[in-house]
Every structure is written in C-alpha cells, then in structure tokens.
C-alpha cells in the first residue's frame, strides 16, 4: 500500500483533542478513516439483506433473463 500526502482542514479544537490521544496525527486519521469506511460498508451490506424478497423471480432467473436481453450478454467470451 502506498502513501499519499494530503492536506485537510479541521477545527482547532478537534486537532487539539486528537493530539491528546496520539502524537502521530497521520496514523490517527488513517485509523479513524479506516473504521469509518468499515462501518459504512457494514451499513450498506446490512441494508442490502432482504432486498431480493421484493422480487417475484429468483436470482438465477433474473440473471438469465438479463443475459438474454439484447445487447446484454455480459458473460460472452467467459469460460
């Protein structure tokens, strides 16, 4: 994994409080952002559970129908 130097703007109070917890601000921001993204991905996955219940056809039938529609042969050339 590479590293990218960036600049962010945050309130002074937040920066002061963050420095009370860690002298390495870059590491703290990376850890916080990683956790934030993990939580958002989990929320997205949880919202998708049960989404198929509203459909009349099962997943296999839906995929086969979509593949058979004109110009939508997504699996062409795949062995």
N, C-alpha and C positions, 0 to 999 in steps of 0.2 A: 504494500500500500504506500503510495506516495504522499507527500505532504505539500500543502499549498498555504502560502502566507496570505492572509486576508485582513481586512480592516473592518471592524464592527463598531457601531455606536450604541452604547448602553448608558442608562442613568448612572450618575456618580455614586449614588447610594448602593446600587446593585454591585458595582465594581468593588466598592469598599467592603461590602459584606462577603463577596466571593473571595476576596483576598484573605479574609479571616479564616476561610476553610482550606485554602490552597495557595501556595506561593507560585505554583505553575498554572497560570490562568489558561494557557492553551490546552493543557491536559484537562482541566476542569470543564472548559467549554466543550471539548470533544466528548467527554464522558456524558455531560448533560444532553448534548445533541443526540448522541447515540441512544440514550434512554428515551428521549422524546420521540425519536423516529421509531424505536421498538414499540412504544405504546401506541403510536398512530397506526402502525402496521397491524398490531393486535386488534385494535378497534375496527379497522377495515375488514379484517378476517371475520371477526365476530358478527359484523353487520351482514356479511355475505351468507352466513349459515341460514339455511331455510329458504334462501332465495328461489330455489327450484320448486318449492312447494306450490307456488302460484301458477306453474306451467302445467298444461294438460298433457304434454308429451314428455317422455323421459329424456335424459341427457343424450343417450346414444341415438335415439330417433331424431332429436334436434340437430345433432352434429351431422348425421347422414343427410337430413333434409337440406341443411345449409351447404353441404358439399355438392349436392346435386343441382343446386340453383345455378343458372347460367353465369359463367364467369367467376364462380366462387370455388374452383377446385383447388383448395389450399394445400391438399396433400399430394398434388401431382408431382411425380418425379421422386417421391419419398419411398424408399423400400422398407 
